[in-house]
C-alpha cells in the first residue's frame, strides 16, 4: 500500500460498506427484473434460472460501479489505486497458470466423492444459458469476486490483525505514537497476511457451497485455489493479476465442457 495517513485501506468498515452496496444492487436488480417480467408471478420469476443469472450480472456490475465512484470519497484516492488493481503488474503467464490450475483441479475432482447431481450442474445443462454463463463465469464473476475477496476483504483482515498487534504501553503517549506509526506505514506483517488469506479463503469457499452441495472435498479444493489466488495477489500487489488467473481457471471448466459436449450441442451427455 502507499504510505501516508490514509494508507490503511480498505478496512473492515470499507468492506462492510461494499457489502451494503452489493445488497442494494441486488435489490435494485431484482426490482428491475420483476418490473420487466410482464406480469409473471413473483415466485416463477425468482425461480427462473435465466432471469436470476441476469440478476447476478446486474448486481455485480452495479455494485462495482457504485463502489468505483463512492469509495474514493473516503479514500482520497482513485478506486483502482485503493484496491491495488495494478494492471501493469500482470504477466502473460498468469493466464496460462490459471488454465493449468483449472485443468489440474478438474483432474483431482475425478477422485473426489460428490453427490450425483450438484445444484450448479442444472445450469450447465441448459443450452440457452451456457454462453451467457461463459461470459459471467470468465469475466463478470471473477472480477467481482476478486475485488470482494482480494481487493477488500484480504487487506481489511490484514489491517485488523496488525492493528491488534500494535504494541500497547502504559504510557498513552507511547501508545498513540505506535498507533500513528502503524497508520502512516506501508505493508503488512507476515502473520496478518497469512491470517487474512485463510479467512478470505474460508469465506470464498463457503459462498460457493450451495453450488457444490456443500461437498467437503470440493470446498477444500476451492479453499486451496483461493489461497493460491491470495498468494498471487499479495506477491504481485495486484488484484488484476489474481483476477486474470481466476478468470482463466474458470475458463478451463468451460473449455472442458465445450469439448465434452461437442461445442455445447450435447450438454445432456456431459
C-alpha positions as CSV (number, residue, x, y, z in Angstrom):
1,X,0.0,0.0,0.0
2,X,1.1,3.6,-0.4
3,X,2.4,5.4,2.6
4,X,0.5,8.3,4.2
5,X,-2.2,8.9,6.7
6,X,-4.8,7.0,4.6
7,X,-2.6,4.1,3.7
8,X,-4.6,1.6,5.8
9,X,-7.3,0.9,3.3
10,X,-9.5,-0.9,2.7
11,X,-10.5,-1.6,6.3
12,X,-13.4,-3.7,7.7
13,X,-15.8,-0.7,7.5
14,X,-15.0,-0.3,3.8
15,X,-15.6,-4.0,3.3
16,X,-18.9,-3.8,5.1
17,X,-19.9,-0.7,3.1
18,X,-19.1,-2.6,-0.2
19,X,-21.3,-5.5,1.0
20,X,-24.0,-2.9,1.7
21,X,-23.7,-1.6,-1.8
22,X,-23.9,-5.2,-3.1
23,X,-27.2,-5.8,-1.2
24,X,-28.6,-2.6,-2.5
25,X,-27.6,-3.5,-6.1
26,X,-29.2,-6.9,-5.7
27,X,-32.5,-5.3,-4.5
28,X,-32.4,-2.9,-7.4
29,X,-31.7,-5.7,-9.9
30,X,-34.5,-7.9,-8.6
31,X,-36.9,-4.9,-8.8
32,X,-36.0,-4.2,-12.4
33,X,-36.4,-7.9,-13.4
34,X,-39.8,-8.0,-11.7
35,X,-40.9,-4.8,-13.5
36,X,-40.0,-6.1,-16.9
37,X,-41.3,-9.7,-16.4
38,X,-44.6,-8.7,-18.0
39,X,-46.8,-9.7,-15.1
40,X,-45.2,-13.0,-14.4
41,X,-45.8,-14.3,-10.9
42,X,-43.1,-13.3,-8.5
43,X,-42.3,-16.8,-7.4
44,X,-42.0,-18.0,-11.0
45,X,-39.7,-15.1,-11.9
46,X,-37.4,-15.6,-8.9
47,X,-37.2,-19.4,-9.7
48,X,-36.2,-18.7,-13.4
49,X,-32.6,-19.6,-13.8
50,X,-32.0,-17.3,-16.8
51,X,-33.5,-14.3,-15.0
52,X,-31.6,-15.0,-11.8
53,X,-28.4,-15.2,-13.8
54,X,-29.2,-11.8,-15.3
55,X,-29.9,-10.5,-11.8
56,X,-26.4,-11.7,-10.7
57,X,-24.7,-9.9,-13.6
58,X,-26.7,-6.7,-12.9
59,X,-25.9,-6.9,-9.2
60,X,-22.2,-7.3,-9.7
61,X,-21.9,-4.6,-12.3
62,X,-24.0,-2.1,-10.3
63,X,-22.1,-2.8,-7.1
64,X,-18.7,-2.3,-8.7
65,X,-19.9,0.9,-10.4
66,X,-21.2,2.3,-7.1
67,X,-18.0,1.4,-5.3
68,X,-15.9,2.8,-8.1
69,X,-17.4,6.3,-7.5
70,X,-18.2,6.1,-3.8
71,X,-15.0,4.7,-2.2
72,X,-12.7,7.4,-3.5
73,X,-14.7,9.9,-1.4
74,X,-13.5,8.1,1.8
75,X,-10.1,7.0,0.5
76,X,-8.9,10.3,-1.1
77,X,-7.5,8.3,-4.0
78,X,-8.9,6.5,-7.1
79,X,-10.8,3.2,-6.6
80,X,-8.3,1.2,-8.6
81,X,-5.4,2.6,-6.5
82,X,-7.2,1.8,-3.3
83,X,-7.8,-1.8,-4.1
84,X,-4.3,-2.2,-5.7
85,X,-5.6,-3.1,-9.2
86,X,-2.2,-2.5,-10.7
87,X,-2.8,-3.9,-14.3
88,X,0.9,-3.2,-15.1
89,X,1.9,-6.0,-12.7
90,X,0.1,-8.6,-14.8
91,X,2.3,-11.1,-16.7
92,X,1.4,-13.1,-19.7
93,X,2.0,-16.4,-17.9
94,X,-0.7,-15.7,-15.3
95,X,-3.4,-16.8,-17.7
96,X,-1.6,-20.0,-18.6
97,X,-1.1,-20.7,-14.9
98,X,-4.8,-20.2,-14.3
99,X,-5.7,-22.6,-17.1
100,X,-3.2,-25.2,-15.8
101,X,-4.6,-24.9,-12.3
102,X,-8.1,-25.3,-13.5
103,X,-7.4,-28.4,-15.6
104,X,-5.4,-29.9,-12.7
105,X,-8.3,-29.2,-10.3
106,X,-10.7,-30.9,-12.6
107,X,-8.4,-33.9,-12.7
108,X,-8.5,-34.1,-8.9
109,X,-12.3,-34.0,-8.8
110,X,-12.4,-37.3,-10.6
111,X,-11.1,-38.9,-7.5
112,X,-13.3,-37.0,-5.1
113,X,-16.6,-38.3,-3.8
114,X,-19.5,-36.0,-4.7
115,X,-23.3,-36.1,-5.0
116,X,-24.7,-37.5,-8.2
117,X,-26.4,-34.2,-9.1
118,X,-24.9,-30.9,-8.0
119,X,-27.0,-27.8,-8.0
120,X,-24.6,-26.0,-10.4
121,X,-24.9,-28.8,-13.0
122,X,-28.6,-27.9,-13.7
123,X,-27.5,-24.5,-15.2
124,X,-24.6,-26.1,-17.2
125,X,-27.1,-28.4,-18.9
126,X,-29.2,-25.6,-20.2
127,X,-28.1,-24.7,-23.8
128,X,-30.0,-21.4,-23.7
129,X,-27.9,-20.3,-20.7
130,X,-24.5,-21.8,-21.3
131,X,-23.0,-19.0,-23.5
132,X,-24.3,-16.3,-21.1
133,X,-22.8,-18.3,-18.3
134,X,-19.4,-18.4,-20.0
135,X,-19.3,-14.6,-20.0
136,X,-20.5,-14.5,-16.5
137,X,-18.1,-17.2,-15.2
138,X,-15.0,-16.0,-17.0
139,X,-15.3,-12.2,-16.8
140,X,-18.0,-10.8,-14.5
141,X,-17.9,-13.3,-11.7
142,X,-14.1,-13.4,-11.3
143,X,-13.9,-9.6,-11.4
144,X,-16.5,-9.1,-8.7
145,X,-15.2,-12.0,-6.5
146,X,-11.5,-10.8,-6.7
147,X,-12.5,-7.2,-5.9
148,X,-14.5,-8.5,-3.0
149,X,-12.2,-11.1,-1.5
150,X,-8.7,-10.0,-2.6
151,X,-9.4,-6.2,-3.1
152,X,-11.5,-5.6,0.0
153,X,-11.6,-8.5,2.5
154,X,-7.9,-9.5,2.3
155,X,-6.4,-6.1,3.2
156,X,-9.3,-5.4,5.7
157,X,-8.5,-8.6,7.7
158,X,-4.7,-7.9,7.4
159,X,-5.2,-4.3,8.7
160,X,-7.3,-5.6,11.6
161,X,-4.7,-8.2,12.6
162,X,-1.9,-5.7,12.5
163,X,-3.9,-3.2,14.5
164,X,-4.5,-5.8,17.2
165,X,-0.7,-6.5,17.2
166,X,0.3,-2.8,17.7
167,X,2.5,-2.6,20.8
168,X,0.5,-1.1,23.7
169,X,2.1,0.8,26.6
170,X,1.0,2.1,30.0
171,X,2.1,5.5,28.7
172,X,-0.8,6.8,26.5
173,X,1.7,9.0,24.6
174,X,3.8,6.0,23.5
175,X,0.6,4.0,22.6
176,X,-0.5,6.9,20.4
177,X,2.9,7.2,18.8
178,X,2.8,3.4,18.0
179,X,-0.7,3.8,16.5
180,X,0.3,6.7,14.4
181,X,3.4,4.9,13.2
182,X,1.3,2.0,12.1
183,X,-1.2,4.2,10.3
184,X,1.4,6.0,8.3
185,X,3.5,2.9,7.4
186,X,3.0,0.6,4.5
187,X,2.9,-3.1,4.2
188,X,1.6,-5.9,6.5
189,X,3.2,-8.4,8.8
190,X,3.5,-12.0,7.6
191,X,1.1,-13.1,10.4
192,X,-1.5,-10.6,9.1
193,X,-1.2,-11.8,5.5
194,X,-1.4,-15.5,6.4
195,X,-4.4,-14.9,8.7
196,X,-6.2,-12.7,6.1
197,X,-5.5,-15.3,3.3
198,X,-7.0,-18.1,5.4
199,X,-10.1,-16.1,6.5
200,X,-10.7,-14.8,2.9
201,X,-10.4,-18.3,1.5
202,X,-12.8,-19.8,4.0
203,X,-15.4,-17.3,3.0
204,X,-14.6,-17.8,-0.6
205,X,-15.2,-21.5,-0.3
206,X,-18.4,-21.1,1.7
207,X,-20.1,-18.8,-0.7
208,X,-19.7,-21.4,-3.4
209,X,-21.1,-24.1,-1.0
210,X,-24.7,-24.0,-2.3
211,X,-23.4,-24.6,-5.9
212,X,-21.5,-27.6,-4.8
213,X,-24.0,-29.1,-2.4
214,X,-21.6,-28.2,0.4
215,X,-19.4,-31.2,-0.6
216,X,-16.4,-31.1,1.7
217,X,-13.7,-32.3,-0.8
218,X,-14.9,-29.7,-3.4
219,X,-14.9,-26.9,-0.8
220,X,-11.5,-27.9,0.4
221,X,-10.2,-27.7,-3.2
222,X,-11.8,-24.3,-3.6
223,X,-10.2,-23.2,-0.4
224,X,-6.8,-24.2,-1.7
225,X,-7.4,-22.4,-5.0
226,X,-8.3,-19.3,-3.1
227,X,-5.1,-19.5,-1.1
228,X,-3.2,-19.6,-4.4
229,X,-5.1,-16.5,-5.6
230,X,-4.3,-14.7,-2.4
231,X,-0.6,-15.6,-2.8
232,X,-0.6,-14.1,-6.3
233,X,-2.4,-11.0,-5.2
234,X,0.0,-10.5,-2.3
235,X,3.2,-11.3,-4.3
236,X,2.3,-9.1,-7.2
237,X,0.4,-6.4,-5.2
238,X,-2.2,-6.7,-8.0
239,X,-5.9,-7.6,-7.9
240,X,-5.7,-7.6,-11.7
241,X,-3.3,-10.5,-11.5
242,X,-5.5,-12.7,-9.4
243,X,-8.5,-11.7,-11.5
244,X,-6.8,-12.9,-14.7
245,X,-5.8,-16.2,-13.0
246,X,-9.3,-16.6,-11.6
247,X,-10.9,-16.0,-14.9
248,X,-8.7,-18.4,-16.8
249,X,-9.2,-21.0,-14.0
250,X,-12.9,-20.8,-14.7
251,X,-12.3,-20.8,-18.5
252,X,-10.7,-24.2,-18.2
253,X,-14.0,-25.6,-16.9
254,X,-15.9,-24.2,-19.9
255,X,-13.3,-25.4,-22.3
256,X,-13.6,-28.9,-20.9
257,X,-17.4,-28.6,-21.1
258,X,-17.2,-27.3,-24.7
259,X,-15.0,-30.2,-25.8
260,X,-17.0,-32.8,-24.0
261,X,-20.4,-31.6,-25.3
262,X,-19.4,-31.1,-28.9
263,X,-19.4,-27.4,-28.7
264,X,-22.2,-27.1,-26.1
265,X,-24.6,-29.0,-28.5
266,X,-24.9,-32.2,-26.4
267,X,-24.9,-30.9,-22.8
268,X,-27.2,-33.7,-21.7
269,X,-24.4,-36.2,-22.3
270,X,-21.8,-34.4,-20.1
